[in-house]
């Protein structure tokens, strides 16, 4: 993933929560755009309601996935029996 692609994902309006998967198998969730900062060679991720944070080198990022919010806009059809 390039810096441009990562910035594009984080700058979406409206923001879509995402999960950053690393080559090691670890994953970090970003649920608010202010909790992630794209730096020159790393992604800075802060954890909400704590003093914890991490810096992830771009080379270690394997994938960025959109997190489903659990609300489906589709209405379920009832079967006619």
N, C-alpha and C positions, 0 to 999 in steps of 0.2 A: 504494500500500500504506500502510495506516495504522499508527501506532505499536502499537496494540492487536493487529493482525494479525501484525505482525512479532514482538512479544513472545510471542504464542501459538505461533508456529512454533518459536522458539528454546527455549521452555519445555516442548516435548513430552517425554514420558517413555515409552519411551526416545527419546533424541535421534536425529533423522535428519539426517545430513549434508546440507548444502544449498549451492546456488550462487546468488549474488546477481548478477543481470544489470542493467547500467546502460543508460541511454538512449544512451550513447556507443558501446555495443557491448562495453565491457569487462565482465569477470565476475570475481568473487571467490568462492572456495570456503571454506566454514566447516565443518570436519570435527569440531570439538569445541565444545560450548556455551560453554566458558570463553574461547574466542577471539573472541567477539562480544559487544558490549555495546550495548544500545539506550539512546541518550542522548535529550535533549529534542527535538532536531531532526536528529540524525544517527545513523548506525550506525558504531560503532567496530569495526574488524576488525584483529586481530593475526595475523601470519603465523608459523606454528610454526617453531621452531629458528632464529630470526633476530631481529634487533632492528627489523624492518620492521613498519609498521602503516599503516592508512589510516582516514580518516573520510569517510563517504559521506552527503551530505545526502539525506534521504528523498525529496525531489523528483526526485532523479536515479535512484532505483531504479525499474526498469521491470518486473522480475519476480523472484520467488524460486522456485527449482526444487529439488525433492528430488533428491539424487544417488543413483543406484543403486549398491549395494555390490558388485555382480557375483555375488552368491550367489543363485541362484534356488531357491526352495523347491519348485518343481514338479519332478517327476521326468519325464524324457522317456520316452515310450512307444516300445517297439520295434515296428516294423512286422512283422506276420506275413506271411512270404513263402512 
